[in-house]
Amino acid sequence: MATIKDIADRLGIAVSTVSKGLNNASDISDETRQMVLDTAIELGYTPKRKKTLINNTAERKVCVFIENMDYENRDAFGYDLIQGFRQSASMRNWQTDIIPSNLNAQSTSQYDKFLLTNRYCGAFLIGFSMHNDYSVQISKTRFPTVLFDNHIQSNPKAGYVGTDCYEGLKLAVTHLFELGHQKIAFLNGAKNSMVSYERTQAFEAVMKELNLKIYPALFEYGYYVPDCAKYHVPKFIDNGATAIICASDLIASGAISEVTKRGLRVPEDISIIGFDDLPFCANLTPPLTTIRQDRQNLGRSAFTLLDCLINHIPVSKFLLRPKLIIRESTCRRQN
């Protein structure tokens, strides 16, 4: 592992100057500070945790980057996820900073520089899609990093936490199959997403296990907003779907609206299943059958995984089990 002296030797400057650069001191030039940070990243330097004068404990600070996801109101998916992470971190005396971010727009070196400059020991990333810039940054990071619903296989410093996609889709498809549905549509999430890819694979596998035909016209990618349903649900209906599985409760709420607009009834004409079990699901008309993700425990698991990586325990991923929550938006197929 590189040291401050290694950085100083590489640059031909004093160790004290390197220390000032790493600690954002005001009495060195921006050019020197940038040079120190660039060299620290190049050599793979990660800071040792400082000891506080109060209780001689190590500085313990992590951050949560969040993008493309609401987290400030209780009905939002990100709310419980972050609460669970913070609770688990707090119990182990870690400080957590929440940082709304657009990491994909940054250059490939800025992620590690940000963590290094702010003395974070690691980070939890929520809501990021797998764009090229993002993949490059995390695949090369030397800082412990946990991703929600995304996975970087090539970097032992990066771990993944999520819900078992196969088990979730099996619960949903099997429930509809047992209710007599044969033509089942699936409105997935964003196409350039690892979790959407895994859910596609799971849906196809379960349909084949149950000897159900997969109709190309009954499968589409969308986005995690209710409005996306209006672009795809009419086609599902026109092609004879009797049930629709949606990749999120927000999409499912839009699907219910679209079915109703066409003069059909949920669930008598079209059964609908969501994914997540957000708080508003029980108050929809009709209340939504959905696959529950335990968001608080996902957040807690994310911190546990990050703590493992910080302590050099090479854990790859944590997968939690989903649960089928049956409400009134599904019923036996009507003849």
N, C-alpha and C positions, 0 to 999 in steps of 0.2 A: 504494500500500500504506500502510495506517495506521501511525502511529508512536506511541511513548509520549507524545510531546508532544500529538498529536491527542487521545489519551484524556484527558490532563490538561486540555486546553482545553475539551473537552466537559463535563467534570465540575467545572471550576473549582477544581482542586486542584493541588498541586505535582507536578512530574515525579517527584521522589523518592518521593512517596507512591504514585504509580502503579507505580513500579518495585518498591516493597515489596509491593504487592498482587499483582503478577504473579509475584513470587518467594516468595510465602507467608511473608513476614517475620512475626515474632511481635509486633512493636511497633505494629501497627495493628489496628483493630477488625474483627471478622468482617463487620460491615455494610459497612465501607469496602472490604474485600477483595472481597466479593461484588459491590459496585457497580462496582469496577474490572474484574473479570472479565466481568461482563455487558456493559459498554461496549466492552471489547476485542473480544468476540465480535460485537457489533452492528456495529462499525466494520471488522471483518475483519482485525484485528491478528494477525500471526503473529510469533513471536520470532525475532530474528537469533541464529544460533548463537554461543555464547560461545567466546572463545579461552582455552585452558588455559595456565597459566603454565609447564607442563613443556616442551611442544614446540611451542607456538603453533599447535596444530591446533584446528579447530572442534569444539565439542561435538557428538557424533554419537550420537543416541539414538532408537530406535524401539521400538514395542511390538507384541505379538501378543495380540489379544483372541480367546479361544476359548470357545465355548458349545456344549453338546449334542454334544460329541465327546471321546472318551477320547484322551489323548495321552501318558500316563505309562508305558505298557508297550509293548514292542516289537511286539506283535501288533496294536496299535491303529492305525487309519488316520492319526490325527493325529500319531503319533510321528515318522515319517519326514518328514512335511510340515514340522513345526517344525524338525527337525534340519537339513533342507536349507536352510530360511530362515536359521537361525542360522549355519550354516557359511558361507553366502554373505555374510551381514552381517559376520561376524568377519573374513573375508578382506579386507574393505574398511574395517576398523577402526570398525565400528558396534557399539554396545551394544544388545542386545535383551532386553527384559523380557517375560515371559510372564504374561498376566493373565486367569485364568478369570473369566468375566463373564456378566452377564445384562443386556445392553445394552437389550433390548427393554422392560425394566421401568423404564428411566430416562426422564427428561423429555427433550424435544427439544433442549435446550441443553447437556446434561451431557457429551456426547461431546467437543465442542470444548473445553469448560472443562477436562476431565480432561487432554487433550493439552497444552493451554496451560499449566496449572498445573504439570505434571510435565516440561515442556520437551521433549516428544517432537516429533520432526520429522515423524512420520507413523506409520501403523499398518497392520497386516495383520489382517483379520477372517476367522475360520474358524468354520463351524458355525452361522451365523445364518440364520434363515429370514426371508422377506420380509414381516414384519409392518409395519403402518402406522407405528408409532413409529420403528422402525429405518429404514425408507425415508426418512422425513422428515429424520432426523438426517444420514444420509449424503448425501442429495440436496442438503443445504445446507452441508455441512462445507467449511471453507476449508483443511483439512489434507489433504495427500496420503494417500490411503487405498486399499488394495488388498483386494478381496474374493475369497474362494474360492467358486467355483460360484454367484456372484451378480453382478449387473451393474446399475449405476445409470447410465442413459444421459444424464441431464440435467446431470451435474456433471463437468467436465473434471478435477477433482481426484480422482475415483474411477476406479479401473481394476479389471479382472477377470482372474483367472487360472483356468484349468481344463483339462479334457481334452475333445477334440472329440467331442461326443455323437453326432453323425451317423455319424462314422467308427466309433465304438465299437459302436453298434447295428448298423451294416452288417456289421461283422465277425461279430457274434454271430448275426444272422438268416441271413446267407449261409452260415455254417458249418452251421447246422441244416438249411437248405434243401438243401445239397449232400449231407446225410446222409439226405434223403428225407422230412423232416418238413414237414407242411403246416399242421397245427393247432398254432400256436405261441402260448403264453400269455406275458404280460409282467406281472410283479409289480414295479411302479414304487416309487419312494420317496415321501416326504411330498408331498401335493398342493400345498400353498402354498410351492412352491420353484421357483426359476427353472430349476435343472438338471433337475428332474422334468418340467417343461413341455417343455424342449428335448428330453429323451429320449422323451417321448410323441410329439412331432412327428417325431423321427428314426425311431422304430419304425414309425409309420404310413407314412412316406415309403418306407422300405426294403421293407416288406411290399408296398406297391403296385408298386414297381419290379420285384419278383420275381413279380408277379401272384398273391400269396398273399392269401386272404381274411382280413380283420380281424374277429374275433368279439368283440362287446362283452362276452360272458360270460367271455372269456379275457384281460381286461384289468382291473387293479385298482391303486389306490394303497395303499401301506402305510407302514411306518416302518422305519428302518434297524436293526432288531433281529430275531433269529431267531424270536421269538415271534409276529411278525405273520404268518408263513407259515401258521399253523394256521387263520387266519380266511379264507384265500383259496385255498390249494392244493386242499382238497377239492372246491371248486366247479370249479376247472380240470380236475381229474380226471373229475368227473361229466359235464363238457361235452366230453370227448373229447380233451383236450390230450395230445399225445405229447412235448412239450418245453416247458420253462419257462425264460424269461430273467428273472433277478432283478437288481434295481438295486444290490445289494451282495452281497458274499460272506457277510455275516452273515445276510441274508435267505435266500440260497441254502442255507446250512447248515440253517436251519429247514425249508426246502422238502424237502431230502433226508430229514429226520426224519419229516415228514408223509407223504411218499410211502411210506416204509418201514413206518410205523404202519398203513397201509391194505393191507399185504401185497403191495405192488408193489416192483419192483426199479429201482434207478438204476444204469446207464442203460437196461437192456433194455426196461423198460416206459415210463419217463419219463426223457428227457434233461434235464439241468439245467445252466445256465450262470450264473455269478456276475459280479460287476463289482468290480474293485479289485486283485485278486491279493494279498490279505493273507497273511502268513507261514503261517497255519494251513491254507491251502487244500490244500497238498500232503499234509497229514496227515489229511484227512477220509476217510471211507469211503463212496463211492469218492473219490479225489482230484478236486478240483473244476476243471473247465474254466471259464475266466474271462477277462474283459477287463482287462488290466493297466493301471492308472494309475501312471505313474512318479512316486511321491509325493515322493521327494527332489528330483527336478528340478522338480516343481511348486513346492516350497518355495523352491528357488533362483530360479526364474523370478519368484515373487512378490516376492522382495527386489529383483531386477533391475528389475521394473516399478515398485516403490515408489521406488527410487533415481532412475529416470527422472522420475517425478512430482515428487519433491523438487527435482530440477534443472530443472523447468519444461519437460520434454519431454512433450508431450501424447499419451502412448500410451493407447489404449483397453483393449486386452486381449491376453493371451498365451494361445494354445491349444496344448497338447501333443498329440502323436499317441498313441492307445492301441495296444495289441498283444494279439492273441488268444493265450492260453496254453491249449493243448489237453491235457487230462488224461482221466481215465477216467469222468467223469460224463456224457459224451455218446457216443453211438454211432449207427450206421445204424438207421433206423426198422425195427422188427420187423414183419413181415406177420402 
